[in-house]
Amino acid sequence: MSNLLTFLEDYQKRYGIGKLVVMNQLRQYVIDTPFPTVLEEVQHIFDVRDLKVLIGVGMRGALYYAVVAQMARVEGLV
């Protein structure tokens, strides 16, 4: 069973169309996985590049704000 960090690691290793395939898998993972699980996983991401990928995936509502808040923490803004 994959988790958010596994998908993000895979995304960083890919090139071209491979990145788009993983982004689609990430989008589906976010849709299918319970909200609290994704929210907790976001809090364990400390790479700004990964957080930007998540914004590109199309996080919605509270998940979008959780990603932005995590990015602010990582960049030392909070």
N, CA, C, O and CB atoms as a CASP TS submission, in Angstrom:
PFRMAT TS
TARGET T0000
AUTHOR 0000-0000-0000
METHOD Language model
MODEL 1
PARENT N/A
ATOM      1  N   MET     1       0.844  -1.182   0.000  1.00  0.00           N
ATOM      2  CA  MET     1       0.000   0.000   0.000  1.00  0.00           C
ATOM      3  C   MET     1       0.892   1.249   0.000  1.00  0.00           C
ATOM      4  O   MET     1       1.803   1.379   0.818  1.00  0.00           O
ATOM      5  CB  MET     1      -0.962  -0.004   1.229  1.00  0.00           C
ATOM      6  N   SER     2       0.615   2.142  -0.913  1.00  0.00           N
ATOM      7  CA  SER     2       1.420   3.362  -1.030  1.00  0.00           C
ATOM      8  C   SER     2       0.890   4.447  -0.124  1.00  0.00           C
ATOM      9  O   SER     2      -0.279   4.458   0.260  1.00  0.00           O
ATOM     10  CB  SER     2       1.445   3.858  -2.473  1.00  0.00           C
ATOM     11  N   ASN     3       1.786   5.362   0.208  1.00  0.00           N
ATOM     12  CA  ASN     3       1.346   6.539   0.941  1.00  0.00           C
ATOM     13  C   ASN     3       1.832   7.788   0.206  1.00  0.00           C
ATOM     14  O   ASN     3       2.521   7.692  -0.809  1.00  0.00           O
ATOM     15  CB  ASN     3       1.871   6.513   2.409  1.00  0.00           C
ATOM     16  N   LEU     4       1.481   8.910   0.705  1.00  0.00           N
ATOM     17  CA  LEU     4       1.784  10.180   0.051  1.00  0.00           C
ATOM     18  C   LEU     4       3.282  10.362  -0.166  1.00  0.00           C
ATOM     19  O   LEU     4       3.702  10.789  -1.241  1.00  0.00           O
ATOM     20  CB  LEU     4       1.237  11.335   0.872  1.00  0.00           C
ATOM     21  N   LEU     5       4.081  10.046   0.829  1.00  0.00           N
ATOM     22  CA  LEU     5       5.533  10.216   0.700  1.00  0.00           C
ATOM     23  C   LEU     5       6.125   9.310  -0.384  1.00  0.00           C
ATOM     24  O   LEU     5       7.055   9.704  -1.087  1.00  0.00           O
ATOM     25  CB  LEU     5       6.214   9.930   2.037  1.00  0.00           C
ATOM     26  N   THR     6       5.589   8.109  -0.514  1.00  0.00           N
ATOM     27  CA  THR     6       6.060   7.191  -1.549  1.00  0.00           C
ATOM     28  C   THR     6       5.782   7.764  -2.932  1.00  0.00           C
ATOM     29  O   THR     6       6.645   7.728  -3.810  1.00  0.00           O
ATOM     30  CB  THR     6       5.392   5.813  -1.397  1.00  0.00           C
ATOM     31  N   PHE     7       4.578   8.291  -3.125  1.00  0.00           N
ATOM     32  CA  PHE     7       4.238   8.901  -4.406  1.00  0.00           C
ATOM     33  C   PHE     7       5.135  10.102  -4.705  1.00  0.00           C
ATOM     34  O   PHE     7       5.572  10.289  -5.841  1.00  0.00           O
ATOM     35  CB  PHE     7       2.770   9.328  -4.415  1.00  0.00           C
ATOM     36  N   LEU     8       5.406  10.906  -3.689  1.00  0.00           N
ATOM     37  CA  LEU     8       6.239  12.096  -3.898  1.00  0.00           C
ATOM     38  C   LEU     8       7.682  11.718  -4.232  1.00  0.00           C
ATOM     39  O   LEU     8       8.315  12.368  -5.063  1.00  0.00           O
ATOM     40  CB  LEU     8       6.210  12.991  -2.652  1.00  0.00           C
ATOM     41  N   GLU     9       8.196  10.688  -3.600  1.00  0.00           N
ATOM     42  CA  GLU     9       9.540  10.205  -3.936  1.00  0.00           C
ATOM     43  C   GLU     9       9.575   9.707  -5.380  1.00  0.00           C
ATOM     44  O   GLU     9      10.525   9.977  -6.115  1.00  0.00           O
ATOM     45  CB  GLU     9       9.975   9.077  -2.967  1.00  0.00           C
ATOM     46  N   ASP    10       8.545   8.986  -5.772  1.00  0.00           N
ATOM     47  CA  ASP    10       8.459   8.475  -7.136  1.00  0.00           C
ATOM     48  C   ASP    10       8.377   9.634  -8.130  1.00  0.00           C
ATOM     49  O   ASP    10       8.995   9.591  -9.194  1.00  0.00           O
ATOM     50  CB  ASP    10       7.235   7.542  -7.292  1.00  0.00           C
ATOM     51  N   TYR    11       7.621  10.659  -7.781  1.00  0.00           N
ATOM     52  CA  TYR    11       7.478  11.830  -8.651  1.00  0.00           C
ATOM     53  C   TYR    11       8.842  12.486  -8.908  1.00  0.00           C
ATOM     54  O   TYR    11       9.149  12.862 -10.040  1.00  0.00           O
ATOM     55  CB  TYR    11       6.503  12.854  -8.021  1.00  0.00           C
ATOM     56  N   GLN    12       9.651  12.621  -7.863  1.00  0.00           N
ATOM     57  CA  GLN    12      10.954  13.283  -8.008  1.00  0.00           C
ATOM     58  C   GLN    12      11.910  12.477  -8.890  1.00  0.00           C
ATOM     59  O   GLN    12      12.829  13.049  -9.477  1.00  0.00           O
ATOM     60  CB  GLN    12      11.587  13.506  -6.633  1.00  0.00           C
ATOM     61  N   LYS    13      11.712  11.171  -8.994  1.00  0.00           N
ATOM     62  CA  LYS    13      12.586  10.315  -9.794  1.00  0.00           C
ATOM     63  C   LYS    13      12.198  10.285 -11.267  1.00  0.00           C
ATOM     64  O   LYS    13      12.997   9.866 -12.105  1.00  0.00           O
ATOM     65  CB  LYS    13      12.572   8.915  -9.243  1.00  0.00           C
ATOM     66  N   ARG    14      10.992  10.719 -11.595  1.00  0.00           N
ATOM     67  CA  ARG    14      10.471  10.599 -12.953  1.00  0.00           C
ATOM     68  C   ARG    14      10.813  11.812 -13.803  1.00  0.00           C
ATOM     69  O   ARG    14      11.195  12.868 -13.299  1.00  0.00           O
ATOM     70  CB  ARG    14       8.971  10.404 -12.921  1.00  0.00           C
ATOM     71  N   TYR    15      10.662  11.624 -15.109  1.00  0.00           N
ATOM     72  CA  TYR    15      10.870  12.696 -16.085  1.00  0.00           C
ATOM     73  C   TYR    15       9.714  12.691 -17.074  1.00  0.00           C
ATOM     74  O   TYR    15       9.096  11.657 -17.327  1.00  0.00           O
ATOM     75  CB  TYR    15      12.234  12.529 -16.827  1.00  0.00           C
ATOM     76  N   GLY    16       9.435  13.863 -17.626  1.00  0.00           N
ATOM     77  CA  GLY    16       8.445  13.976 -18.688  1.00  0.00           C
ATOM     78  C   GLY    16       7.082  13.440 -18.329  1.00  0.00           C
ATOM     79  O   GLY    16       6.505  13.785 -17.298  1.00  0.00           O
ATOM     80  N   ILE    17       6.573  12.576 -19.214  1.00  0.00           N
ATOM     81  CA  ILE    17       5.232  12.031 -19.039  1.00  0.00           C
ATOM     82  C   ILE    17       5.118  11.209 -17.759  1.00  0.00           C
ATOM     83  O   ILE    17       4.031  11.085 -17.194  1.00  0.00           O
ATOM     84  CB  ILE    17       4.855  11.179 -20.238  1.00  0.00           C
ATOM     85  N   GLY    18       6.231  10.650 -17.304  1.00  0.00           N
ATOM     86  CA  GLY    18       6.218   9.890 -16.056  1.00  0.00           C
ATOM     87  C   GLY    18       5.765  10.736 -14.881  1.00  0.00           C
ATOM     88  O   GLY    18       5.059  10.247 -14.000  1.00  0.00           O
ATOM     89  N   LYS    19       6.167  12.012 -14.857  1.00  0.00           N
ATOM     90  CA  LYS    19       5.731  12.915 -13.783  1.00  0.00           C
ATOM     91  C   LYS    19       4.216  13.105 -13.825  1.00  0.00           C
ATOM     92  O   LYS    19       3.560  13.159 -12.785  1.00  0.00           O
ATOM     93  CB  LYS    19       6.445  14.285 -13.900  1.00  0.00           C
ATOM     94  N   LEU    20       3.667  13.206 -15.037  1.00  0.00           N
ATOM     95  CA  LEU    20       2.219  13.378 -15.166  1.00  0.00           C
ATOM     96  C   LEU    20       1.462  12.143 -14.701  1.00  0.00           C
ATOM     97  O   LEU    20       0.392  12.252 -14.101  1.00  0.00           O
ATOM     98  CB  LEU    20       1.852  13.693 -16.608  1.00  0.00           C
ATOM     99  N   VAL    21       2.016  10.973 -14.977  1.00  0.00           N
ATOM    100  CA  VAL    21       1.387   9.728 -14.531  1.00  0.00           C
ATOM    101  C   VAL    21       1.352   9.678 -13.003  1.00  0.00           C
ATOM    102  O   VAL    21       0.322   9.354 -12.412  1.00  0.00           O
ATOM    103  CB  VAL    21       2.144   8.497 -15.097  1.00  0.00           C
ATOM    104  N   VAL    22       2.472   9.997 -12.370  1.00  0.00           N
ATOM    105  CA  VAL    22       2.518   9.979 -10.904  1.00  0.00           C
ATOM    106  C   VAL    22       1.605  11.062 -10.333  1.00  0.00           C
ATOM    107  O   VAL    22       0.971  10.848  -9.300  1.00  0.00           O
ATOM    108  CB  VAL    22       3.970  10.178 -10.400  1.00  0.00           C
ATOM    109  N   MET    23       1.528  12.222 -10.990  1.00  0.00           N
ATOM    110  CA  MET    23       0.644  13.280 -10.506  1.00  0.00           C
ATOM    111  C   MET    23      -0.811  12.808 -10.536  1.00  0.00           C
ATOM    112  O   MET    23      -1.584  13.112  -9.626  1.00  0.00           O
ATOM    113  CB  MET    23       0.814  14.562 -11.355  1.00  0.00           C
ATOM    114  N   ASN    24      -1.180  12.071 -11.573  1.00  0.00           N
ATOM    115  CA  ASN    24      -2.529  11.517 -11.639  1.00  0.00           C
ATOM    116  C   ASN    24      -2.755  10.507 -10.520  1.00  0.00           C
ATOM    117  O   ASN    24      -3.833  10.476  -9.926  1.00  0.00           O
ATOM    118  CB  ASN    24      -2.773  10.860 -13.003  1.00  0.00           C
ATOM    119  N   GLN    25      -1.756   9.683 -10.226  1.00  0.00           N
ATOM    120  CA  GLN    25      -1.864   8.728  -9.122  1.00  0.00           C
ATOM    121  C   GLN    25      -1.996   9.455  -7.782  1.00  0.00           C
ATOM    122  O   GLN    25      -2.760   9.037  -6.912  1.00  0.00           O
ATOM    123  CB  GLN    25      -0.641   7.792  -9.099  1.00  0.00           C
ATOM    124  N   LEU    26      -1.245  10.544  -7.627  1.00  0.00           N
ATOM    125  CA  LEU    26      -1.349  11.357  -6.410  1.00  0.00           C
ATOM    126  C   LEU    26      -2.751  11.934  -6.267  1.00  0.00           C
ATOM    127  O   LEU    26      -3.336  11.901  -5.184  1.00  0.00           O
ATOM    128  CB  LEU    26      -0.309  12.494  -6.425  1.00  0.00           C
ATOM    129  N   ARG    27      -3.284  12.458  -7.357  1.00  0.00           N
ATOM    130  CA  ARG    27      -4.629  13.037  -7.323  1.00  0.00           C
ATOM    131  C   ARG    27      -5.646  11.985  -6.891  1.00  0.00           C
ATOM    132  O   ARG    27      -6.513  12.257  -6.062  1.00  0.00           O
ATOM    133  CB  ARG    27      -5.010  13.618  -8.704  1.00  0.00           C
ATOM    134  N   GLN    28      -5.537  10.790  -7.452  1.00  0.00           N
ATOM    135  CA  GLN    28      -6.474   9.725  -7.097  1.00  0.00           C
ATOM    136  C   GLN    28      -6.283   9.284  -5.648  1.00  0.00           C
ATOM    137  O   GLN    28      -7.256   8.987  -4.955  1.00  0.00           O
ATOM    138  CB  GLN    28      -6.300   8.527  -8.038  1.00  0.00           C
ATOM    139  N   TYR    29      -5.044   9.241  -5.194  1.00  0.00           N
ATOM    140  CA  TYR    29      -4.767   8.878  -3.801  1.00  0.00           C
ATOM    141  C   TYR    29      -5.430   9.867  -2.850  1.00  0.00           C
ATOM    142  O   TYR    29      -6.030   9.466  -1.852  1.00  0.00           O
ATOM    143  CB  TYR    29      -3.247   8.829  -3.543  1.00  0.00           C
ATOM    144  N   VAL    30      -5.324  11.147  -3.154  1.00  0.00           N
ATOM    145  CA  VAL    30      -5.910  12.178  -2.293  1.00  0.00           C
ATOM    146  C   VAL    30      -7.433  12.053  -2.275  1.00  0.00           C
ATOM    147  O   VAL    30      -8.063  12.289  -1.244  1.00  0.00           O
ATOM    148  CB  VAL    30      -5.492  13.589  -2.770  1.00  0.00           C
ATOM    149  N   ILE    31      -8.023  11.685  -3.404  1.00  0.00           N
ATOM    150  CA  ILE    31      -9.477  11.530  -3.476  1.00  0.00           C
ATOM    151  C   ILE    31      -9.933  10.306  -2.690  1.00  0.00           C
ATOM    152  O   ILE    31     -10.932  10.365  -1.974  1.00  0.00           O
ATOM    153  CB  ILE    31      -9.933  11.418  -4.937  1.00  0.00           C
ATOM    154  N   ASP    32      -9.204   9.196  -2.822  1.00  0.00           N
ATOM    155  CA  ASP    32      -9.631   7.919  -2.244  1.00  0.00           C
ATOM    156  C   ASP    32      -9.277   7.734  -0.767  1.00  0.00           C
ATOM    157  O   ASP    32      -9.916   6.946  -0.070  1.00  0.00           O
ATOM    158  CB  ASP    32      -9.028   6.807  -3.023  1.00  0.00           C
ATOM    159  N   THR    33      -8.270   8.450  -0.293  1.00  0.00           N
ATOM    160  CA  THR    33      -7.794   8.263   1.080  1.00  0.00           C
ATOM    161  C   THR    33      -8.582   9.153   2.045  1.00  0.00           C
ATOM    162  O   THR    33      -8.875  10.302   1.717  1.00  0.00           O
ATOM    163  CB  THR    33      -6.281   8.574   1.178  1.00  0.00           C
ATOM    164  N   PRO    34      -8.922   8.646   3.209  1.00  0.00           N
ATOM    165  CA  PRO    34      -9.658   9.458   4.184  1.00  0.00           C
ATOM    166  C   PRO    34      -8.912  10.757   4.516  1.00  0.00           C
ATOM    167  O   PRO    34      -7.685  10.780   4.619  1.00  0.00           O
ATOM    168  CB  PRO    34      -9.899   8.649   5.468  1.00  0.00           C
ATOM    169  N   PHE    35      -9.673  11.817   4.679  1.00  0.00           N
ATOM    170  CA  PHE    35      -9.135  13.148   4.938  1.00  0.00           C
ATOM    171  C   PHE    35      -8.133  13.177   6.096  1.00  0.00           C
ATOM    172  O   PHE    35      -7.051  13.742   5.935  1.00  0.00           O
ATOM    173  CB  PHE    35     -10.266  14.100   5.227  1.00  0.00           C
ATOM    174  N   PRO    36      -8.451  12.588   7.264  1.00  0.00           N
ATOM    175  CA  PRO    36      -7.494  12.659   8.388  1.00  0.00           C
ATOM    176  C   PRO    36      -6.147  12.011   8.064  1.00  0.00           C
ATOM    177  O   PRO    36      -5.108  12.473   8.535  1.00  0.00           O
ATOM    178  CB  PRO    36      -8.089  11.986   9.618  1.00  0.00           C
ATOM    179  N   THR    37      -6.159  10.957   7.272  1.00  0.00           N
ATOM    180  CA  THR    37      -4.915  10.278   6.908  1.00  0.00           C
ATOM    181  C   THR    37      -4.037  11.181   6.055  1.00  0.00           C
ATOM    182  O   THR    37      -2.842  11.322   6.316  1.00  0.00           O
ATOM    183  CB  THR    37      -5.212   8.970   6.160  1.00  0.00           C
ATOM    184  N   VAL    38      -4.634  11.796   5.029  1.00  0.00           N
ATOM    185  CA  VAL    38      -3.874  12.699   4.155  1.00  0.00           C
ATOM    186  C   VAL    38      -3.375  13.898   4.949  1.00  0.00           C
ATOM    187  O   VAL    38      -2.237  14.334   4.775  1.00  0.00           O
ATOM    188  CB  VAL    38      -4.741  13.170   2.960  1.00  0.00           C
ATOM    189  N   LEU    39      -4.218  14.426   5.812  1.00  0.00           N
ATOM    190  CA  LEU    39      -3.840  15.575   6.631  1.00  0.00           C
ATOM    191  C   LEU    39      -2.621  15.253   7.495  1.00  0.00           C
ATOM    192  O   LEU    39      -1.699  16.063   7.589  1.00  0.00           O
ATOM    193  CB  LEU    39      -5.016  16.010   7.516  1.00  0.00           C
ATOM    194  N   GLU    40      -2.610  14.087   8.121  1.00  0.00           N
ATOM    195  CA  GLU    40      -1.466  13.693   8.946  1.00  0.00           C
ATOM    196  C   GLU    40      -0.204  13.505   8.096  1.00  0.00           C
ATOM    197  O   GLU    40       0.891  13.885   8.512  1.00  0.00           O
ATOM    198  CB  GLU    40      -1.785  12.397   9.711  1.00  0.00           C
ATOM    199  N   GLU    41      -0.359  12.922   6.913  1.00  0.00           N
ATOM    200  CA  GLU    41       0.794  12.713   6.033  1.00  0.00           C
ATOM    201  C   GLU    41       1.389  14.039   5.579  1.00  0.00           C
ATOM    202  O   GLU    41       2.609  14.164   5.472  1.00  0.00           O
ATOM    203  CB  GLU    41       0.393  11.877   4.815  1.00  0.00           C
ATOM    204  N   VAL    42       0.550  15.020   5.313  1.00  0.00           N
ATOM    205  CA  VAL    42       1.032  16.344   4.894  1.00  0.00           C
ATOM    206  C   VAL    42       1.910  16.950   5.981  1.00  0.00           C
ATOM    207  O   VAL    42       2.892  17.626   5.675  1.00  0.00           O
ATOM    208  CB  VAL    42      -0.156  17.287   4.574  1.00  0.00           C
ATOM    209  N   GLN    43       1.575  16.723   7.229  1.00  0.00           N
ATOM    210  CA  GLN    43       2.333  17.292   8.344  1.00  0.00           C
ATOM    211  C   GLN    43       3.721  16.683   8.481  1.00  0.00           C
ATOM    212  O   GLN    43       4.545  17.191   9.242  1.00  0.00           O
ATOM    213  CB  GLN    43       1.572  17.103   9.633  1.00  0.00           C
ATOM    214  N   HIS    44       3.992  15.597   7.752  1.00  0.00           N
ATOM    215  CA  HIS    44       5.304  14.948   7.799  1.00  0.00           C
ATOM    216  C   HIS    44       6.133  15.204   6.551  1.00  0.00           C
ATOM    217  O   HIS    44       7.127  14.518   6.316  1.00  0.00           O
ATOM    218  CB  HIS    44       5.136  13.466   7.991  1.00  0.00           C
ATOM    219  N   ILE    45       5.739  16.174   5.757  1.00  0.00           N
ATOM    220  CA  ILE    45       6.486  16.531   4.547  1.00  0.00           C
ATOM    221  C   ILE    45       7.275  17.800   4.840  1.00  0.00           C
ATOM    222  O   ILE    45       6.709  18.816   5.244  1.00  0.00           O
ATOM    223  CB  ILE    45       5.529  16.731   3.312  1.00  0.00           C
ATOM    224  N   PHE    46       8.583  17.731   4.632  1.00  0.00           N
ATOM    225  CA  PHE    46       9.451  18.854   4.969  1.00  0.00           C
ATOM    226  C   PHE    46      10.242  19.375   3.776  1.00  0.00           C
ATOM    227  O   PHE    46      11.177  20.156   3.951  1.00  0.00           O
ATOM    228  CB  PHE    46      10.399  18.451   6.061  1.00  0.00           C
ATOM    229  N   ASP    47       9.885  18.959   2.581  1.00  0.00           N
ATOM    230  CA  ASP    47      10.530  19.417   1.354  1.00  0.00           C
ATOM    231  C   ASP    47       9.561  20.334   0.617  1.00  0.00           C
ATOM    232  O   ASP    47       8.461  19.918   0.253  1.00  0.00           O
ATOM    233  CB  ASP    47      10.961  18.211   0.453  1.00  0.00           C
ATOM    234  N   VAL    48       9.966  21.573   0.399  1.00  0.00           N
ATOM    235  CA  VAL    48       9.097  22.560  -0.256  1.00  0.00           C
ATOM    236  C   VAL    48       8.709  22.089  -1.655  1.00  0.00           C
ATOM    237  O   VAL    48       7.588  22.335  -2.099  1.00  0.00           O
ATOM    238  CB  VAL    48       9.796  23.935  -0.333  1.00  0.00           C
ATOM    239  N   ARG    49       9.626  21.413  -2.357  1.00  0.00           N
ATOM    240  CA  ARG    49       9.306  20.910  -3.704  1.00  0.00           C
ATOM    241  C   ARG    49       8.129  19.946  -3.649  1.00  0.00           C
ATOM    242  O   ARG    49       7.245  19.994  -4.505  1.00  0.00           O
ATOM    243  CB  ARG    49      10.533  20.211  -4.334  1.00  0.00           C
ATOM    244  N   ASP    50       8.114  19.082  -2.660  1.00  0.00           N
ATOM    245  CA  ASP    50       7.007  18.128  -2.525  1.00  0.00           C
ATOM    246  C   ASP    50       5.699  18.841  -2.221  1.00  0.00           C
ATOM    247  O   ASP    50       4.647  18.469  -2.742  1.00  0.00           O
ATOM    248  CB  ASP    50       7.312  17.108  -1.427  1.00  0.00           C
ATOM    249  N   LEU    51       5.762  19.853  -1.387  1.00  0.00           N
ATOM    250  CA  LEU    51       4.555  20.607  -1.061  1.00  0.00           C
ATOM    251  C   LEU    51       4.017  21.344  -2.279  1.00  0.00           C
ATOM    252  O   LEU    51       2.804  21.452  -2.453  1.00  0.00           O
ATOM    253  CB  LEU    51       4.837  21.596   0.065  1.00  0.00           C
ATOM    254  N   LYS    52       4.909  21.849  -3.119  1.00  0.00           N
ATOM    255  CA  LYS    52       4.474  22.498  -4.364  1.00  0.00           C
ATOM    256  C   LYS    52       3.818  21.505  -5.307  1.00  0.00           C
ATOM    257  O   LYS    52       2.860  21.843  -6.003  1.00  0.00           O
ATOM    258  CB  LYS    52       5.659  23.167  -5.060  1.00  0.00           C
ATOM    259  N   VAL    53       4.326  20.289  -5.333  1.00  0.00           N
ATOM    260  CA  VAL    53       3.707  19.244  -6.154  1.00  0.00           C
ATOM    261  C   VAL    53       2.284  18.993  -5.665  1.00  0.00           C
ATOM    262  O   VAL    53       1.366  18.850  -6.472  1.00  0.00           O
ATOM    263  CB  VAL    53       4.542  17.928  -6.109  1.00  0.00           C
ATOM    264  N   LEU    54       2.099  18.940  -4.357  1.00  0.00           N
ATOM    265  CA  LEU    54       0.766  18.698  -3.814  1.00  0.00           C
ATOM    266  C   LEU    54      -0.210  19.812  -4.184  1.00  0.00           C
ATOM    267  O   LEU    54      -1.382  19.547  -4.451  1.00  0.00           O
ATOM    268  CB  LEU    54       0.838  18.555  -2.302  1.00  0.00           C
ATOM    269  N   ILE    55       0.259  21.031  -4.200  1.00  0.00           N
ATOM    270  CA  ILE    55      -0.610  22.132  -4.633  1.00  0.00           C
ATOM    271  C   ILE    55      -0.973  21.931  -6.105  1.00  0.00           C
ATOM    272  O   ILE    55      -2.113  22.170  -6.502  1.00  0.00           O
ATOM    273  CB  ILE    55       0.087  23.521  -4.419  1.00  0.00           C
ATOM    274  N   GLY    56      -0.006  21.492  -6.911  1.00  0.00           N
ATOM    275  CA  GLY    56      -0.256  21.226  -8.314  1.00  0.00           C
ATOM    276  C   GLY    56      -1.212  20.071  -8.549  1.00  0.00           C
ATOM    277  O   GLY    56      -1.886  20.019  -9.577  1.00  0.00           O
ATOM    278  N   VAL    57      -1.274  19.148  -7.607  1.00  0.00           N
ATOM    279  CA  VAL    57      -2.174  18.006  -7.720  1.00  0.00           C
ATOM    280  C   VAL    57      -3.625  18.460  -7.617  1.00  0.00           C
ATOM    281  O   VAL    57      -4.523  17.821  -8.165  1.00  0.00           O
ATOM    282  CB  VAL    57      -1.863  16.962  -6.636  1.00  0.00           C
ATOM    283  N   GLY    58      -3.845  19.546  -6.925  1.00  0.00           N
ATOM    284  CA  GLY    58      -5.203  20.054  -6.800  1.00  0.00           C
ATOM    285  C   GLY    58      -5.820  19.778  -5.447  1.00  0.00           C
ATOM    286  O   GLY    58      -6.990  19.406  -5.358  1.00  0.00           O
ATOM    287  N   MET    59      -5.050  19.957  -4.400  1.00  0.00           N
ATOM    288  CA  MET    59      -5.609  19.823  -3.055  1.00  0.00           C
ATOM    289  C   MET    59      -6.766  20.809  -2.914  1.00  0.00           C
ATOM    290  O   MET    59      -6.679  21.956  -3.354  1.00  0.00           O
ATOM    291  CB  MET    59      -4.517  20.075  -1.957  1.00  0.00           C
ATOM    292  N   ARG    60      -7.830  20.354  -2.304  1.00  0.00           N
ATOM    293  CA  ARG    60      -9.010  21.209  -2.185  1.00  0.00           C
ATOM    294  C   ARG    60      -9.346  21.480  -0.727  1.00  0.00           C
ATOM    295  O   ARG    60      -9.048  20.683   0.164  1.00  0.00           O
ATOM    296  CB  ARG    60     -10.207  20.569  -2.887  1.00  0.00           C
ATOM    297  N   GLY    61      -9.969  22.617  -0.515  1.00  0.00           N
ATOM    298  CA  GLY    61     -10.483  22.964   0.800  1.00  0.00           C
ATOM    299  C   GLY    61      -9.430  22.947   1.892  1.00  0.00           C
ATOM    300  O   GLY    61      -8.371  23.561   1.766  1.00  0.00           O
ATOM    301  N   ALA    62      -9.738  22.238   2.959  1.00  0.00           N
ATOM    302  CA  ALA    62      -8.873  22.208   4.137  1.00  0.00           C
ATOM    303  C   ALA    62      -7.510  21.596   3.830  1.00  0.00           C
ATOM    304  O   ALA    62      -6.516  21.973   4.450  1.00  0.00           O
ATOM    305  CB  ALA    62      -9.545  21.432   5.259  1.00  0.00           C
ATOM    306  N   LEU    63      -7.444  20.655   2.882  1.00  0.00           N
ATOM    307  CA  LEU    63      -6.145  20.065   2.533  1.00  0.00           C
ATOM    308  C   LEU    63      -5.238  21.101   1.874  1.00  0.00           C
ATOM    309  O   LEU    63      -4.031  21.112   2.120  1.00  0.00           O
ATOM    310  CB  LEU    63      -6.336  18.858   1.595  1.00  0.00           C
ATOM    311  N   TYR    64      -5.801  21.959   1.052  1.00  0.00           N
ATOM    312  CA  TYR    64      -5.011  23.029   0.433  1.00  0.00           C
ATOM    313  C   TYR    64      -4.405  23.915   1.520  1.00  0.00           C
ATOM    314  O   TYR    64      -3.217  24.235   1.478  1.00  0.00           O
ATOM    315  CB  TYR    64      -5.887  23.876  -0.536  1.00  0.00           C
ATOM    316  N   TYR    65      -5.221  24.305   2.482  1.00  0.00           N
ATOM    317  CA  TYR    65      -4.732  25.169   3.559  1.00  0.00           C
ATOM    318  C   TYR    65      -3.722  24.447   4.449  1.00  0.00           C
ATOM    319  O   TYR    65      -2.806  25.075   4.979  1.00  0.00           O
ATOM    320  CB  TYR    65      -5.902  25.671   4.403  1.00  0.00           C
ATOM    321  N   ALA    66      -3.879  23.140   4.617  1.00  0.00           N
ATOM    322  CA  ALA    66      -2.906  22.363   5.389  1.00  0.00           C
ATOM    323  C   ALA    66      -1.556  22.333   4.676  1.00  0.00           C
ATOM    324  O   ALA    66      -0.512  22.431   5.319  1.00  0.00           O
ATOM    325  CB  ALA    66      -3.420  20.927   5.620  1.00  0.00           C
ATOM    326  N   VAL    67      -1.574  22.199   3.354  1.00  0.00           N
ATOM    327  CA  VAL    67      -0.322  22.195   2.584  1.00  0.00           C
ATOM    328  C   VAL    67       0.338  23.567   2.653  1.00  0.00           C
ATOM    329  O   VAL    67       1.552  23.658   2.837  1.00  0.00           O
ATOM    330  CB  VAL    67      -0.583  21.798   1.107  1.00  0.00           C
ATOM    331  N   VAL    68      -0.440  24.629   2.509  1.00  0.00           N
ATOM    332  CA  VAL    68       0.112  25.985   2.588  1.00  0.00           C
ATOM    333  C   VAL    68       0.677  26.254   3.985  1.00  0.00           C
ATOM    334  O   VAL    68       1.739  26.861   4.117  1.00  0.00           O
ATOM    335  CB  VAL    68      -0.972  27.034   2.237  1.00  0.00           C
ATOM    336  N   ALA    69      -0.021  25.810   5.016  1.00  0.00           N
ATOM    337  CA  ALA    69       0.467  25.998   6.389  1.00  0.00           C
ATOM    338  C   ALA    69       1.759  25.231   6.613  1.00  0.00           C
ATOM    339  O   ALA    69       2.677  25.737   7.259  1.00  0.00           O
ATOM    340  CB  ALA    69      -0.594  25.548   7.409  1.00  0.00           C
ATOM    341  N   GLN    70       1.841  24.012   6.083  1.00  0.00           N
ATOM    342  CA  GLN    70       3.068  23.217   6.227  1.00  0.00           C
ATOM    343  C   GLN    70       4.215  23.901   5.485  1.00  0.00           C
ATOM    344  O   GLN    70       5.345  23.922   5.974  1.00  0.00           O
ATOM    345  CB  GLN    70       2.858  21.769   5.691  1.00  0.00           C
ATOM    346  N   MET    71       3.932  24.455   4.318  1.00  0.00           N
ATOM    347  CA  MET    71       4.964  25.156   3.562  1.00  0.00           C
ATOM    348  C   MET    71       5.465  26.370   4.346  1.00  0.00           C
ATOM    349  O   MET    71       6.662  26.658   4.352  1.00  0.00           O
ATOM    350  CB  MET    71       4.424  25.590   2.184  1.00  0.00           C
ATOM    351  N   ALA    72       4.561  27.071   4.997  1.00  0.00           N
ATOM    352  CA  ALA    72       4.959  28.228   5.809  1.00  0.00           C
ATOM    353  C   ALA    72       5.846  27.787   6.978  1.00  0.00           C
ATOM    354  O   ALA    72       6.824  28.459   7.307  1.00  0.00           O
ATOM    355  CB  ALA    72       3.709  28.975   6.339  1.00  0.00           C
ATOM    356  N   ARG    73       5.501  26.653   7.605  1.00  0.00           N
ATOM    357  CA  ARG    73       6.339  26.141   8.700  1.00  0.00           C
ATOM    358  C   ARG    73       7.723  25.750   8.208  1.00  0.00           C
ATOM    359  O   ARG    73       8.728  26.073   8.840  1.00  0.00           O
ATOM    360  CB  ARG    73       5.671  24.937   9.366  1.00  0.00           C
ATOM    361  N   VAL    74       7.772  25.053   7.077  1.00  0.00           N
ATOM    362  CA  VAL    74       9.045  24.591   6.532  1.00  0.00           C
ATOM    363  C   VAL    74       9.933  25.764   6.154  1.00  0.00           C
ATOM    364  O   VAL    74      11.147  25.717   6.351  1.00  0.00           O
ATOM    365  CB  VAL    74       8.813  23.696   5.317  1.00  0.00           C
ATOM    366  N   GLU    75       9.330  26.817   5.609  1.00  0.00           N
ATOM    367  CA  GLU    75      10.112  27.986   5.198  1.00  0.00           C
ATOM    368  C   GLU    75      10.387  28.953   6.341  1.00  0.00           C
ATOM    369  O   GLU    75      11.021  29.989   6.139  1.00  0.00           O
ATOM    370  CB  GLU    75       9.397  28.713   4.094  1.00  0.00           C
ATOM    371  N   GLY    76       9.913  28.621   7.544  1.00  0.00           N
ATOM    372  CA  GLY    76      10.190  29.431   8.720  1.00  0.00           C
ATOM    373  C   GLY    76       9.363  30.695   8.829  1.00  0.00           C
ATOM    374  O   GLY    76       9.762  31.641   9.509  1.00  0.00           O
ATOM    375  N   LEU    77       8.218  30.722   8.169  1.00  0.00           N
ATOM    376  CA  LEU    77       7.362  31.894   8.206  1.00  0.00           C
ATOM    377  C   LEU    77       6.424  31.892   9.411  1.00  0.00           C
ATOM    378  O   LEU    77       5.848  32.924   9.755  1.00  0.00           O
ATOM    379  CB  LEU    77       6.560  31.981   6.934  1.00  0.00           C
ATOM    380  N   VAL    78       6.272  30.746  10.043  1.00  0.00           N
ATOM    381  CA  VAL    78       5.379  30.634  11.192  1.00  0.00           C
ATOM    382  C   VAL    78       6.162  30.167  12.383  1.00  0.00           C
ATOM    383  O   VAL    78       5.600  30.003  13.466  1.00  0.00           O
ATOM    384  CB  VAL    78       4.213  29.678  10.905  1.00  0.00           C
TER
END
